[in-house]
Amino acid sequence: MSPKANPKAARRKSSKNATPPHRNGRLSRKIAHQPRVHDLDRGYSTLSLDDILDARDEYHVHLMRHPNVVATAIGYYRIRRGDSWPQDKRQFKGTGVRRLTNSEVRPYSWPAVLVFVQDWIAANEFGKGGDHETEEMVPKTLYLRDGRLVPVCVIEAPRDPKGAPELESIRYPLNNIGSGHPVIIRTQKREHLATIACLVGDGHKTYALTNRHVTGDVGEVIYSQLNGRDERIGGSTSLQARRVAFSELHPDWSGRGTFVNMDAGLIEIDDLNRWTAKLPDGTIPGFMFDVSAAGFSIAYRSLRARLRLGQPLDVW
């Protein structure tokens, strides 16, 4: 004879093994508050370059009025190297000083407005009981008029009292000169050194690109050392660019009152047969990176994909 079934025990056993349903119309706390990375995203990962530029354009003056802010920029949110990754079992997020030297861009970093400060001040030092007013604190989020939210990454950038170190040795080319090689400019009885960036052309002539503050006025003679001897390699031209409005370079991007210090000057080459397009390591520069509004969206996605994969970038 089979034992008599106990319906209450069966219900208890069934409810013990089942996933707890709603409690008073709400998910159980264990289910509803499961930590996930994208819960804190707030849509930041979908921000475009246009969004970040709009935010910086609208808030730059306001941010620069903070007594500790020295500069703003755009980029990716930098995460302290000691912070945990989303897949780590033990989660840790530091609150100490963030600098360029102790932080990094990770594959899940958000696009953000970067705000550089002279000194890092902890959050608990603002407001009541602190040494600084609440209004002096850099906001964590920028709110645009149309509802877009843009994150802010604060980075300490103290002034470096040290000057540029003196060069111990300078490596001059033997026969052919090109990208990465030094050139010599003599003015006011002093000698200055510069570096060639690359070769550029207008379809008729080929020029060497370097800094405008190096090439100087039109007709300035530029030298280098080939096979151990000083030799004239060309002269400076009128093809120069100094300080240019960002909107003039990129009319489709936001950037009111923003200027780019181009500092670009061209050297008209005397003898093109003495030049090479190769880099010092023997490679040839790749294609130029298109940052125009028309082509940037595709290039931008490609750039982000390569960053996620840890691939090197060839941006010229």
ABEGO torsion letter per residue (X at the ends): XBBBBBAAAAAAAAAAABBBBBBGGBBBAAAAABBBAAAAAGGAAABBAAAAAAAAAAAAAAAAABAABABBBBEBBBBBAABBBAABABBBBBABBBBAAABBBBAABBBBBBBBBABBBBAAABEBGBABBAAABBBABBBBAAGBBBBBBBBBBBBBABBBBBBABBBBBAABBBBGBBBBBBBGGBBBBBBBABBBBAGABBBBBBBAAAAEBBGBBBBBBBGGBBBBAEBBBABBBBBBBAAAABAABBGBGBBBBAGBBBBBBABAAABBABBAAGBBBBBBBBABAAAAAAAAAAAAAAAAAGBBBBBX
